[in-house]
């Protein structure tokens, strides 16, 4: 089930929309629902780390596909939010699993700490 999640993150991270955050227009990132079955969504929603990732991906999809990007995503400025999502993907590729919540929080705190 990691492959569709990683493919979604790759599409989000490679969206040309990142280069033009102050201009209107959709990134046309496909919705995760085109990659996962309803059963896979249910399995992920039952896991704390799965629910966390689905919520994060949903926020990125909605923001990138909206006419205007917000100034923050996942509680981080756009550049750090993008790096945070990339770090999640790197962990998933290297470890072959979803990021445990304590580690995901630590990763988020690392990017948030860069702002201070």
C-alpha positions in Angstrom: 0.0 0.0 0.0 3.0 2.3 0.2 3.5 2.6 -3.5 0.3 4.6 -4.2 1.0 6.8 -1.2 4.5 7.5 -2.4 3.3 8.1 -6.0 0.8 10.7 -4.6 3.6 12.4 -2.6 5.8 12.4 -5.7 3.0 14.1 -7.7 2.5 16.6 -4.9 6.2 17.4 -4.6 6.8 17.7 -8.3 3.8 19.9 -9.0 4.9 23.0 -11.0 2.6 25.0 -8.7 5.4 25.3 -6.1 7.3 27.5 -8.4 4.5 30.0 -8.6 2.9 30.2 -5.1 1.5 33.7 -5.5 -0.2 33.1 -8.9 -3.7 31.6 -9.3 -4.3 28.2 -10.8 -4.6 24.6 -9.9 -1.8 22.1 -9.8 -4.2 19.4 -11.0 -2.7 16.9 -8.6 -4.8 13.7 -8.8 -6.8 12.9 -5.7 -5.5 10.0 -3.6 -8.9 8.3 -4.1 -7.8 7.5 -7.7 -4.9 5.5 -6.3 -6.4 3.7 -3.2 -9.5 1.5 -2.9 -12.1 2.3 -0.3 -10.8 -0.7 1.6 -7.3 0.6 1.6 -8.6 4.0 2.9 -10.4 2.1 5.7 -7.3 0.3 6.7 -5.2 3.5 6.7 -7.9 5.4 8.7 -7.7 2.7 11.5 -4.0 3.3 12.0 -2.9 6.5 13.8 0.0 7.0 11.4 -2.3 6.2 8.4 -4.9 8.7 9.5 -2.2 11.3 10.0 -0.8 10.7 6.5 -4.2 10.8 4.9 -5.0 14.1 6.6 -1.6 15.6 5.5 -2.1 14.4 1.9 -5.6 15.7 1.8 -4.5 19.2 3.0 -1.7 19.3 0.4 -4.1 18.1 -2.4 -6.7 20.6 -1.5 -4.2 23.5 -1.2 -2.4 22.8 -4.4 -5.5 22.2 -6.4 -7.2 25.4 -5.2 -6.9 28.6 -7.1 -4.7 30.1 -4.4 -2.1 28.5 -2.2 -2.2 29.3 1.5 0.9 30.8 3.1 1.2 27.7 5.3 0.5 24.0 5.0 0.6 21.5 7.9 1.4 24.5 10.1 4.6 25.3 8.2 5.5 27.9 5.6 5.3 26.4 2.1 9.0 25.7 1.7 9.2 23.8 5.0 5.9 22.1 4.4 7.2 20.7 1.1 10.5 19.6 2.8 8.5 18.0 5.6 6.4 16.0 3.1 9.6 15.0 1.3 11.1 13.8 4.6 8.0 11.7 5.2 8.4 10.1 1.7 12.1 9.4 2.3 11.4 7.6 5.6 8.6 5.5 3.9 10.9 4.6 1.0 13.9 3.7 3.3 12.0 2.0 6.0 9.2 0.4 4.0 6.5 1.6 6.4 4.4 4.5 7.4 6.1 7.0 9.7 5.2 6.4 13.3 3.4 9.3 14.9 6.2 10.2 17.4 8.7 10.3 14.6 6.4 12.3 12.3 5.9 14.8 15.1 9.7 15.0 15.6 10.2 15.6 11.9 7.6 18.4 11.9 9.2 20.0 15.0 12.6 19.9 13.2 11.1 22.0 10.3 9.2 24.2 12.7 12.4 24.8 14.7 14.2 26.0 11.6 11.8 29.0 11.7 13.0 30.3 15.1 
